[in-house]
């Protein structure tokens, strides 16, 4: 049963991936202009213009272009980047590792802080401390990430000079020892990770805290208390597992968004991630690179949601019968 449900969920994810590829193909074709426009000069004669367009395959029938596009995607060949002059997949693989590391670090920090604060508030619901945390989380979540990033740079980089304001390493760090290099990388990433994590941690905390409050109001909690169960046991074994199930769904969406690239944070701090690469590809009209970045981001989102569904099934076996994996 478990294997069948997992295979079915993976199949659905592949269907979504195929639909993403199809949507991406037609979206590029519907955009104004075409890839050949960047290489066509008014001084070229009609024959050279025709040859240039033929080299991009845009004069072929639409179904032929589509089949070639799907074939190239599944073969891992997405063309040559106009900007970097190397295969798109190589460009993406240069930026993808940083985004994965950056996103996972921020995601784990968000989860850790939010769960810790939610458990702290669990026994203090509607008390002054809980109300203060709830109000603070809403304020932090409402603040735009670009404002948070600029504010942190102004305080900790400009005024206090504690952390670097951009980049991932100092100039000339090749001469550093591995310990000094590790410290240098860490110092450069503290402010970006804080910028990316604050709003997510506030959202997770509020969501989990509200779910815990809802669980506390259910009849089974009063039943367990009447039978002498300790508050800690009820929270750990009954309330928290029930509250985590919907929380995991939100976490899966957030993880997918982080893995697809944090454009604002990466641009503010000058980080070599997928978000910044996508923005540069769009601005330079590097069509093959735009396709590669979009496809990579889509795969990340699909994978993150698939992972969240599998975690939910692990936490609650009932989802195998009629829930997320069906």
C-alpha positions as CSV (number, residue, x, y, z in Angstrom):
1,X,0.0,0.0,0.0
2,X,2.7,2.5,1.0
3,X,4.8,1.7,-2.1
4,X,1.8,2.1,-4.4
5,X,0.8,5.4,-2.9
6,X,4.3,6.8,-3.1
7,X,4.6,5.7,-6.7
8,X,1.3,7.3,-7.5
9,X,2.4,10.6,-5.9
10,X,5.7,10.5,-7.9
11,X,3.7,9.9,-11.1
12,X,1.6,13.0,-10.3
13,X,4.7,15.0,-9.8
14,X,6.1,13.9,-13.2
15,X,2.8,14.9,-14.8
16,X,3.1,18.4,-13.2
17,X,6.7,18.6,-14.5
18,X,5.5,17.7,-18.0
19,X,2.8,20.4,-17.8
20,X,5.4,22.9,-16.6
21,X,7.6,22.1,-19.6
22,X,4.7,22.5,-22.0
23,X,3.6,25.8,-20.4
24,X,7.1,27.1,-20.5
25,X,7.4,26.2,-24.2
26,X,4.2,28.1,-25.2
27,X,5.0,31.0,-22.8
28,X,8.3,31.7,-24.5
29,X,6.6,31.5,-27.9
30,X,3.9,34.0,-26.8
31,X,6.4,36.5,-25.6
32,X,7.1,39.5,-27.9
33,X,9.9,39.0,-30.4
34,X,12.0,35.8,-30.7
35,X,15.4,34.6,-29.7
36,X,16.9,35.5,-33.1
37,X,16.0,39.2,-32.8
38,X,19.1,39.7,-30.6
39,X,21.4,38.6,-33.4
40,X,19.6,40.2,-36.4
41,X,20.8,43.6,-37.5
42,X,18.9,45.9,-39.9
43,X,22.0,45.8,-42.1
44,X,21.7,42.1,-42.7
45,X,20.1,41.0,-46.0
46,X,17.0,38.8,-46.2
47,X,19.0,35.7,-46.8
48,X,21.2,36.1,-43.7
49,X,18.1,36.9,-41.6
50,X,16.4,33.7,-42.9
51,X,19.5,31.7,-42.1
52,X,19.7,33.1,-38.6
53,X,16.1,32.3,-37.9
54,X,16.5,28.8,-39.3
55,X,19.5,28.2,-36.9
56,X,17.1,28.8,-34.0
57,X,14.4,26.6,-35.5
58,X,11.7,29.2,-35.2
59,X,10.6,28.7,-38.8
60,X,9.7,25.0,-38.2
61,X,6.1,23.9,-37.5
62,X,5.1,24.4,-33.9
63,X,4.7,20.7,-33.2
64,X,8.2,20.0,-34.4
65,X,9.6,22.8,-32.2
66,X,7.7,21.4,-29.3
67,X,9.0,17.8,-29.8
68,X,12.5,19.1,-30.1
69,X,12.1,21.2,-27.0
70,X,10.8,18.3,-24.9
71,X,13.5,16.1,-26.2
72,X,16.2,18.6,-25.4
73,X,14.9,19.1,-21.9
74,X,14.8,15.4,-21.0
75,X,18.2,14.9,-22.6
76,X,19.6,17.6,-20.4
77,X,20.6,19.8,-23.3
78,X,19.0,23.3,-23.0
79,X,21.2,25.1,-25.5
80,X,24.0,27.7,-25.2
81,X,23.6,30.7,-22.9
82,X,24.0,33.9,-24.9
83,X,25.6,35.7,-22.0
84,X,28.0,33.0,-20.7
85,X,28.7,31.3,-24.0
86,X,28.6,27.8,-22.4
87,X,25.8,25.2,-22.1
88,X,22.8,26.4,-20.0
89,X,23.0,23.3,-17.8
90,X,26.6,24.2,-16.8
91,X,25.6,27.7,-15.9
92,X,22.7,26.5,-13.8
93,X,24.9,24.0,-12.0
94,X,27.4,26.7,-11.2
95,X,24.7,28.7,-9.3
96,X,22.4,25.9,-8.0
97,X,24.6,24.5,-5.2
98,X,24.8,27.9,-3.5
99,X,21.0,28.3,-3.7
100,X,20.4,24.8,-2.3
101,X,22.8,25.4,0.6
102,X,21.4,28.9,1.2
103,X,17.8,27.8,1.1
104,X,18.3,24.7,3.3
105,X,20.2,26.7,5.9
106,X,17.5,29.3,6.1
107,X,14.7,26.7,6.1
108,X,16.2,24.8,8.9
109,X,16.7,28.0,10.9
110,X,13.1,28.9,10.3
111,X,11.8,25.6,11.4
112,X,14.0,25.4,14.5
113,X,13.1,28.9,15.7
114,X,9.4,28.6,15.0
115,X,9.0,25.2,16.6
116,X,11.0,26.4,19.7
117,X,8.9,29.5,20.1
118,X,5.6,27.7,19.4
119,X,6.4,25.1,22.1
120,X,7.3,28.0,24.5
121,X,4.0,29.6,23.8
122,X,2.0,26.4,24.1
123,X,1.5,26.6,27.8
124,X,1.1,30.4,27.7
125,X,-1.6,30.8,25.2
126,X,-3.5,34.1,25.5
127,X,-1.1,35.3,28.2
128,X,0.9,38.5,27.9
129,X,4.1,36.7,26.6
130,X,2.1,34.8,24.0
131,X,0.3,38.0,22.8
132,X,3.6,39.8,22.6
133,X,5.2,37.0,20.5
134,X,2.1,36.8,18.3
135,X,2.1,40.6,17.6
136,X,5.9,40.6,17.0
137,X,5.6,37.7,14.5
138,X,2.9,39.6,12.5
139,X,5.1,42.8,12.4
140,X,8.2,40.8,11.3
141,X,6.2,38.9,8.7
142,X,4.7,42.2,7.3
143,X,8.1,43.9,6.9
144,X,9.3,43.5,3.2
145,X,12.5,41.5,2.9
146,X,14.3,44.3,1.0
147,X,13.6,46.7,3.9
148,X,14.9,44.1,6.4
149,X,18.1,43.5,4.3
150,X,18.9,47.2,3.9
151,X,18.2,47.8,7.6
152,X,20.5,45.0,8.7
153,X,23.2,46.2,6.4
154,X,22.9,49.8,7.8
155,X,23.1,48.6,11.4
156,X,25.6,45.8,11.3
157,X,27.7,46.7,8.3
158,X,27.7,50.5,8.1
159,X,27.3,51.5,11.7
160,X,28.8,48.7,13.7
161,X,31.1,47.2,11.0
162,X,30.5,43.7,12.3
163,X,29.6,41.9,9.1
164,X,30.3,42.3,5.3
165,X,27.5,43.9,3.3
166,X,27.8,41.8,0.1
167,X,29.3,38.8,-1.5
168,X,30.2,35.4,-0.1
169,X,33.9,35.9,0.5
170,X,36.5,38.5,1.0
171,X,39.0,39.6,-1.7
172,X,42.1,37.4,-1.6
173,X,40.6,34.7,0.6
174,X,42.6,32.1,-1.4
175,X,45.5,32.7,0.9
176,X,43.4,32.0,4.0
177,X,43.6,28.8,5.9
178,X,40.5,26.6,5.8
179,X,39.5,27.7,9.2
180,X,39.8,31.4,8.3
181,X,38.0,30.7,5.0
182,X,35.1,29.0,6.9
183,X,34.8,32.0,9.3
184,X,35.0,34.4,6.3
185,X,32.1,32.6,4.5
186,X,30.1,32.4,7.7
187,X,30.5,36.2,8.4
188,X,29.3,37.0,4.8
189,X,26.2,34.8,5.1
190,X,24.9,35.8,8.5
191,X,23.0,38.9,7.3
192,X,21.6,37.3,4.2
193,X,20.4,34.2,6.1
194,X,18.8,36.5,8.8
195,X,17.1,38.5,6.1
196,X,15.7,35.4,4.4
197,X,14.8,33.6,7.6
198,X,13.0,36.3,9.7
199,X,9.7,36.5,7.8
200,X,9.6,32.7,7.3
201,X,10.2,32.0,11.0
202,X,7.5,34.5,12.0
203,X,5.0,32.9,9.6
204,X,5.8,29.3,10.7
205,X,5.6,30.3,14.4
206,X,2.2,32.0,14.0
207,X,0.8,29.1,11.9
208,X,2.1,26.4,14.3
209,X,1.0,28.3,17.4
210,X,-2.5,28.7,16.0
211,X,-2.7,25.0,15.1
212,X,-1.6,24.1,18.7
213,X,-4.3,26.4,20.1
214,X,-7.0,24.7,17.9
215,X,-5.9,21.3,19.0
216,X,-6.0,22.4,22.7
217,X,-9.7,23.2,22.2
218,X,-10.7,19.8,21.0
219,X,-12.6,17.3,23.3
220,X,-9.9,14.7,23.3
221,X,-7.6,17.0,25.3
222,X,-10.1,17.4,28.1
223,X,-10.6,13.7,28.0
224,X,-6.9,13.0,28.4
225,X,-6.6,15.7,31.2
226,X,-9.6,14.1,33.1
227,X,-7.7,10.8,33.0
228,X,-4.6,12.2,34.6
229,X,-2.3,12.6,31.7
230,X,0.4,15.2,32.2
231,X,0.4,18.4,30.2
232,X,3.8,17.7,28.6
233,X,2.7,14.2,27.5
234,X,-0.5,15.5,25.9
235,X,1.5,18.2,24.1
236,X,4.3,15.9,22.9
237,X,2.3,12.8,22.0
238,X,-1.1,14.1,20.9
239,X,-1.3,17.9,20.2
240,X,2.0,18.4,18.4
241,X,1.7,15.5,15.9
242,X,-1.8,16.7,14.9
243,X,-0.6,20.3,14.6
244,X,2.5,19.4,12.5
245,X,0.5,17.8,9.7
246,X,-0.9,21.0,8.2
247,X,2.3,22.8,9.2
248,X,4.3,20.5,7.0
249,X,2.2,21.5,4.0
250,X,3.1,25.1,4.5
251,X,6.7,24.2,5.1
252,X,6.8,22.4,1.8
253,X,5.6,25.5,-0.1
254,X,8.1,27.7,1.7
255,X,10.9,25.3,1.0
256,X,10.0,25.2,-2.7
257,X,10.0,29.0,-2.8
258,X,13.4,29.2,-1.1
259,X,14.9,26.6,-3.5
260,X,13.6,28.4,-6.5
261,X,15.7,31.4,-5.6
262,X,15.4,34.4,-3.2
263,X,15.7,37.2,-5.8
264,X,15.5,40.2,-3.5
265,X,17.9,38.9,-0.9
266,X,20.4,37.7,-3.5
267,X,20.4,41.0,-5.3
268,X,20.7,43.1,-2.2
269,X,23.7,41.1,-0.9
270,X,25.2,40.3,-4.3
271,X,24.9,36.5,-3.8
272,X,25.5,34.0,-6.7
273,X,22.2,32.2,-6.5
274,X,19.4,31.1,-8.9
275,X,17.2,34.1,-8.1
276,X,19.8,36.6,-9.2
277,X,20.8,34.5,-12.2
278,X,17.2,34.4,-13.3
279,X,16.8,38.1,-13.0
280,X,20.0,38.7,-15.0
281,X,18.9,36.2,-17.7
282,X,15.5,38.0,-18.1
283,X,17.1,41.5,-18.3
284,X,19.6,40.4,-20.9
285,X,17.0,38.4,-22.8
286,X,19.1,35.2,-22.6
287,X,16.2,32.9,-23.6
288,X,17.9,29.6,-23.1
289,X,19.1,30.6,-19.7
290,X,15.6,31.9,-18.8
291,X,14.2,28.5,-19.7
292,X,16.9,26.6,-17.8
293,X,16.4,28.8,-14.6
294,X,12.6,28.5,-14.8
295,X,12.8,24.7,-15.3
296,X,15.2,24.3,-12.4
297,X,13.1,26.4,-10.1
298,X,10.0,24.4,-11.1
299,X,11.7,21.1,-10.5
300,X,12.7,22.4,-7.0
301,X,9.2,23.4,-6.1
302,X,7.7,20.1,-7.3
303,X,10.4,18.1,-5.4
304,X,9.8,20.2,-2.2
305,X,6.1,19.6,-2.3
306,X,6.6,15.9,-3.0
307,X,9.0,15.7,0.0
308,X,6.4,17.5,2.2
309,X,3.7,15.0,1.2
310,X,6.0,12.0,2.0
311,X,6.8,13.6,5.4
312,X,3.0,14.1,6.1
313,X,2.4,10.4,5.2
314,X,5.2,9.4,7.6
315,X,3.7,11.5,10.4
316,X,0.1,10.4,9.8
317,X,-0.5,7.0,8.1
318,X,-4.1,8.0,7.5
319,X,-3.0,10.1,4.5
320,X,-2.1,6.9,2.7
321,X,-5.7,5.9,2.8
322,X,-7.4,9.0,1.7
323,X,-5.1,11.9,2.0
324,X,-2.2,13.6,0.2
325,X,-0.8,10.5,-1.4
326,X,-4.0,9.4,-3.1
